[in-house]
Amino acid sequence: MRMPKSINTLKRQIDAKIRSLGEAGTFMSGSLIQKRWKCAKPDCICNRTGKLHTGYAVTSKVKGKTRSVYVPVSMVDEVKGWVKEYKRIQKVMKEINALAEQVIRLRVPVARAESQRKASLASTTPTSSES
């Protein structure tokens, strides 16, 4: 069985992860997608050769519906970085959450023992009506 970490160690890890969030750059939720399509123009190269038109968009869910935002070709690499940064931030936040949960779990036995000690002291301390 793995030894649990100390609360102080966990809190230092949480602080380090929070600091890494401060280094975050521009980020954006969603997925960068590449669209390919054939247009309706009969004399277009896509109809003559089969080479499809290409475009990019970021898709994301807003109130349960998929929303697409056109991305110019000149911004594709930049937007890829934004989406990647968002995923990194999400991962770090999940790690912080898991560490915080461990802190709580380590504190439970301490809190219970403290509560029992207080209850025990209260029952052994004479009250003024007993004198």
DONU-629317 format. One record per residue (C-alpha): residue number from 1; residue in three letters; z, x, y. Coordinates in nm, 3 decimals. Example, Ala and Ser with C-alpha at 12.3 -4.5 7.8 and 13.67 -1.06 7.14 Angstrom:
2
DODREN  num  residu       zz       xx       yy
DODREN    1     Ala    0.780    1.230   -0.450
DODREN    2     Ser    0.714    1.367   -0.106
END
This chain:
131
DODREN  num  residu       zz       xx       yy
DODREN    1     Met    0.000    0.000    0.000
DODREN    2     Arg   -0.090    0.131    0.344
DODREN    3     Met    0.199    0.205    0.581
DODREN    4     Pro    0.195   -0.016    0.889
DODREN    5     Lys    0.145    0.157    1.220
DODREN    6     Ser    0.418    0.158    1.481
DODREN    7     Ile    0.403   -0.086    1.768
DODREN    8     Asn    0.373    0.201    2.017
DODREN    9     Thr    0.077    0.348    1.825
DODREN   10     Leu   -0.094    0.009    1.822
DODREN   11     Lys   -0.032   -0.040    2.194
DODREN   12     Arg   -0.181    0.305    2.269
DODREN   13     Gln   -0.490    0.210    2.066
DODREN   14     Ile   -0.517   -0.118    2.256
DODREN   15     Asp   -0.490    0.066    2.590
DODREN   16     Ala   -0.763    0.312    2.487
DODREN   17     Lys   -0.995    0.026    2.391
DODREN   18     Ile   -0.924   -0.156    2.718
DODREN   19     Arg   -1.011    0.164    2.906
DODREN   20     Ser   -1.341    0.182    2.715
DODREN   21     Leu   -1.420   -0.169    2.842
DODREN   22     Gly   -1.380   -0.037    3.197
DODREN   23     Glu   -1.671    0.197    3.127
DODREN   24     Ala   -1.899   -0.098    3.051
DODREN   25     Gly   -2.230   -0.120    3.228
DODREN   26     Thr   -2.448   -0.422    3.286
DODREN   27     Phe   -2.447   -0.651    2.985
DODREN   28     Met   -2.608   -0.975    2.878
DODREN   29     Ser   -2.548   -1.210    2.588
DODREN   30     Gly   -2.835   -1.324    2.374
DODREN   31     Ser   -3.115   -1.177    2.170
DODREN   32     Leu   -3.423   -1.001    2.298
DODREN   33     Ile   -3.723   -1.145    2.118
DODREN   34     Gln   -4.090   -1.062    2.112
DODREN   35     Lys   -4.328   -1.356    2.121
DODREN   36     Arg   -4.689   -1.342    1.997
DODREN   37     Trp   -4.940   -1.616    2.050
DODREN   38     Lys   -5.305   -1.705    2.055
DODREN   39     Cys   -5.424   -1.864    2.377
DODREN   40     Ala   -5.665   -2.152    2.420
DODREN   41     Lys   -5.940   -1.958    2.598
DODREN   42     Pro   -6.241   -1.943    2.362
DODREN   43     Asp   -6.376   -1.617    2.509
DODREN   44     Cys   -6.038   -1.435    2.506
DODREN   45     Ile   -5.991   -1.121    2.299
DODREN   46     Cys   -5.720   -1.294    2.096
DODREN   47     Asn   -5.976   -1.545    1.968
DODREN   48     Arg   -6.249   -1.286    1.913
DODREN   49     Thr   -6.045   -1.010    1.744
DODREN   50     Gly   -5.727   -1.181    1.631
DODREN   51     Lys   -5.512   -0.949    1.846
DODREN   52     Leu   -5.237   -1.178    1.976
DODREN   53     His   -5.084   -1.185    2.324
DODREN   54     Thr   -4.731   -1.043    2.345
DODREN   55     Gly   -4.440   -1.140    2.565
DODREN   56     Tyr   -4.063   -1.090    2.568
DODREN   57     Ala   -3.769   -1.319    2.631
DODREN   58     Val   -3.393   -1.325    2.597
DODREN   59     Thr   -3.266   -1.626    2.410
DODREN   60     Ser   -2.910   -1.753    2.417
DODREN   61     Lys   -2.718   -2.071    2.348
DODREN   62     Val   -2.600   -2.274    2.648
DODREN   63     Lys   -2.402   -2.589    2.567
DODREN   64     Gly   -2.547   -2.589    2.216
DODREN   65     Lys   -2.909   -2.556    2.327
DODREN   66     Thr   -3.124   -2.246    2.306
DODREN   67     Arg   -3.230   -2.115    2.644
DODREN   68     Ser   -3.506   -1.857    2.694
DODREN   69     Val   -3.554   -1.629    2.991
DODREN   70     Tyr   -3.884   -1.443    3.029
DODREN   71     Val   -3.847   -1.063    3.041
DODREN   72     Pro   -4.122   -0.859    3.209
DODREN   73     Val   -4.255   -0.574    2.993
DODREN   74     Ser   -4.129   -0.326    3.253
DODREN   75     Met   -3.770   -0.443    3.189
DODREN   76     Val   -3.772   -0.460    2.807
DODREN   77     Asp   -3.593   -0.127    2.749
DODREN   78     Glu   -3.336   -0.203    3.019
DODREN   79     Val   -3.264   -0.550    2.881
DODREN   80     Lys   -3.234   -0.406    2.527
DODREN   81     Gly   -2.956   -0.186    2.665
DODREN   82     Trp   -2.783   -0.483    2.828
DODREN   83     Val   -2.786   -0.682    2.503
DODREN   84     Lys   -2.661   -0.378    2.309
DODREN   85     Glu   -2.378   -0.328    2.561
DODREN   86     Tyr   -2.275   -0.693    2.526
DODREN   87     Lys   -2.251   -0.651    2.148
DODREN   88     Arg   -2.044   -0.334    2.192
DODREN   89     Ile   -1.806   -0.518    2.426
DODREN   90     Gln   -1.773   -0.805    2.178
DODREN   91     Lys   -1.689   -0.556    1.901
DODREN   92     Val   -1.425   -0.381    2.114
DODREN   93     Met   -1.268   -0.716    2.208
DODREN   94     Lys   -1.245   -0.814    1.840
DODREN   95     Glu   -1.079   -0.479    1.766
DODREN   96     Ile   -0.828   -0.534    2.050
DODREN   97     Asn   -0.757   -0.880    1.912
DODREN   98     Ala   -0.691   -0.743    1.562
DODREN   99     Leu   -0.458   -0.473    1.700
DODREN  100     Ala   -0.268   -0.728    1.908
DODREN  101     Glu   -0.227   -0.943    1.599
DODREN  102     Gln   -0.079   -0.642    1.415
DODREN  103     Val    0.170   -0.592    1.701
DODREN  104     Ile    0.282   -0.954    1.663
DODREN  105     Arg    0.313   -0.921    1.285
DODREN  106     Leu    0.526   -0.606    1.323
DODREN  107     Arg    0.751   -0.781    1.576
DODREN  108     Val    0.823   -1.087    1.357
DODREN  109     Pro    1.086   -0.922    1.132
DODREN  110     Val    1.255   -0.764    1.434
DODREN  111     Ala    1.266   -1.096    1.619
DODREN  112     Arg    1.401   -1.276    1.312
DODREN  113     Ala    1.674   -1.018    1.260
DODREN  114     Glu    1.770   -1.037    1.627
DODREN  115     Ser    1.785   -1.415    1.613
DODREN  116     Gln    2.001   -1.406    1.298
DODREN  117     Arg    2.233   -1.149    1.455
DODREN  118     Lys    2.281   -1.368    1.763
DODREN  119     Ala    2.348   -1.672    1.543
DODREN  120     Ser    2.598   -1.473    1.338
DODREN  121     Leu    2.779   -1.349    1.649
DODREN  122     Ala    2.791   -1.699    1.793
DODREN  123     Ser    2.952   -1.839    1.477
DODREN  124     Thr    3.221   -1.566    1.460
DODREN  125     Thr    3.315   -1.572    1.828
DODREN  126     Pro    3.611   -1.806    1.889
DODREN  127     Thr    3.558   -2.075    2.148
DODREN  128     Ser    3.816   -2.171    2.411
DODREN  129     Ser    3.889   -2.504    2.237
DODREN  130     Glu    4.003   -2.322    1.918
DODREN  131     Ser    4.281   -2.123    2.093
END
